[in-house]
Amino acid sequence: MTGTIAPSTTSHGVGLTEAAAQKIRSLLAQEGREDLHLRVAVQPGGCSGLIYQLYFDERVLDGDAVVDFDGVGVVLDKMSVPYLEGASIDFEDTIAKQGFTIDNPNAGSSCACGDSFS
């Protein structure tokens, strides 16, 4: 008898604004893919030591933390959860700025470009 083992997942404390959720839904609709999740990760790099990575992923790996925001899945790997606990993801579309932003209370400092933090 063969079967699949579901990955072990937990939840996380990252929030997603309605503006961000709407933009993600729009991007997924453009791609014609409803099976993708937004993966948010923290990686070494950037001016201040750590950088955010946001990308669509169809996988949920063992140990990932997942929260569903009304059909929009946000996935974090277990190493990124402590760096992002309490953070909020938003989407801005103004004349001055367009894109996803992360308001992270765990970031002690950030670089001028806003892409890196420590």
Backbone torsions as a table, in degrees:
resi	resn	phi	psi	omega
1	MET	NA	128.3	178.5
2	THR	-115.3	153.2	179.0
3	GLY	-160.2	171.5	177.6
4	THR	-105.1	144.1	177.9
5	ILE	-101.4	122.9	178.8
6	ALA	-69.9	139.4	178.2
7	PRO	-62.8	149.6	176.7
8	SER	-80.1	120.4	-178.5
9	THR	-127.2	158.2	173.7
10	THR	-131.0	178.6	175.5
11	SER	-100.0	172.6	-179.8
12	HIS	-136.7	170.8	-176.7
13	GLY	-103.0	26.8	177.8
14	VAL	-89.2	135.2	178.6
15	GLY	-100.7	159.9	179.5
16	LEU	-134.9	122.1	179.4
17	THR	-72.9	161.8	178.4
18	GLU	-63.7	-35.9	177.8
19	ALA	-61.7	-42.0	178.5
20	ALA	-67.5	-42.8	179.4
21	ALA	-61.8	-41.7	178.8
22	GLN	-63.8	-41.9	179.5
23	LYS	-64.9	-41.3	178.5
24	ILE	-63.0	-44.6	177.6
25	ARG	-58.9	-41.6	179.1
26	SER	-62.9	-45.1	179.5
27	LEU	-64.5	-40.4	178.9
28	LEU	-67.0	-37.9	177.5
29	ALA	-64.5	-40.1	177.5
30	GLN	-61.4	-36.6	179.6
31	GLU	-80.7	-14.7	-176.7
32	GLY	69.6	28.8	-177.2
33	ARG	-126.5	119.9	175.3
34	GLU	-108.3	3.0	-177.6
35	ASP	-95.4	4.0	-177.0
36	LEU	-96.2	151.4	175.4
37	HIS	-116.6	157.3	170.9
38	LEU	-85.6	117.7	177.1
39	ARG	-98.5	128.1	178.1
40	VAL	-116.8	127.3	-177.4
41	ALA	-136.8	156.2	173.4
42	VAL	-113.5	127.2	-178.0
43	GLN	-127.6	152.2	173.8
44	PRO	-63.8	141.4	177.2
45	GLY	144.1	-176.8	178.6
46	GLY	77.0	177.7	-177.3
47	CYS	-65.9	-35.3	-173.2
48	SER	-100.5	-3.3	175.3
49	GLY	118.1	-31.9	-179.2
50	LEU	-135.0	145.2	177.4
51	ILE	-129.0	153.5	175.6
52	TYR	-88.6	144.9	171.4
53	GLN	-127.7	127.1	176.3
54	LEU	-123.8	126.7	177.7
55	TYR	-159.8	161.3	178.0
56	PHE	-84.3	139.9	-177.4
57	ASP	-142.8	138.0	177.5
58	GLU	-90.4	-10.2	-176.0
59	ARG	-95.5	147.5	166.0
60	VAL	-124.1	113.0	-173.5
61	LEU	-92.1	160.3	177.9
62	ASP	-57.2	128.1	-179.8
63	GLY	92.0	-8.5	177.8
64	ASP	-65.5	151.6	174.0
65	ALA	-106.0	130.2	-173.2
66	VAL	-130.6	136.7	171.0
67	VAL	-133.9	136.0	177.7
68	ASP	-99.6	126.3	177.8
69	PHE	-110.1	83.2	178.6
70	ASP	49.7	52.7	177.2
71	GLY	95.6	-7.1	176.8
72	VAL	-107.6	110.4	179.3
73	GLY	-84.8	129.9	175.6
74	VAL	-114.1	121.8	-174.0
75	VAL	-116.6	134.4	174.7
76	LEU	-125.6	141.0	172.5
77	ASP	-76.3	157.6	-172.7
78	LYS	-63.7	-24.3	178.9
79	MET	-75.8	-26.9	-177.3
80	SER	-85.6	-22.0	-175.1
81	VAL	-53.5	-48.6	-177.7
82	PRO	-63.4	-30.6	179.9
83	TYR	-74.9	-22.3	-172.8
84	LEU	-113.3	0.0	-178.7
85	GLU	-57.1	123.7	-179.9
86	GLY	87.8	-1.9	-179.8
87	ALA	-75.5	158.4	178.3
88	SER	-129.1	133.6	178.4
89	ILE	-102.6	129.6	-179.3
90	ASP	-129.0	166.4	173.0
91	PHE	-126.8	127.9	179.0
92	GLU	-110.8	139.3	176.4
93	ASP	-139.3	80.3	-180.0
94	THR	-123.6	175.1	178.5
95	ILE	-65.5	-28.1	-177.7
96	ALA	-88.6	-26.5	-173.5
97	LYS	-155.6	138.3	172.3
98	GLN	-135.8	127.9	176.1
99	GLY	148.0	177.4	178.0
100	PHE	-79.7	141.4	176.2
101	THR	-127.0	151.5	177.5
102	ILE	-123.3	119.7	174.4
103	ASP	-96.2	106.9	-172.5
104	ASN	-117.0	110.5	-180.0
105	PRO	-68.5	-12.5	179.8
106	ASN	-86.5	-10.4	-179.0
107	ALA	-77.8	115.1	178.7
108	GLY	-73.4	-36.8	178.0
109	SER	-153.7	162.6	176.9
110	SER	-142.1	163.0	-179.5
111	CYS	-84.0	172.3	-176.0
112	ALA	-64.2	-32.4	-179.2
113	CYS	-75.7	-18.0	178.2
114	GLY	82.3	2.4	-179.1
115	ASP	-90.8	-11.8	-173.7
116	SER	-130.3	149.6	179.9
117	PHE	-150.1	169.0	175.1
118	SER	-136.1	NA	NA
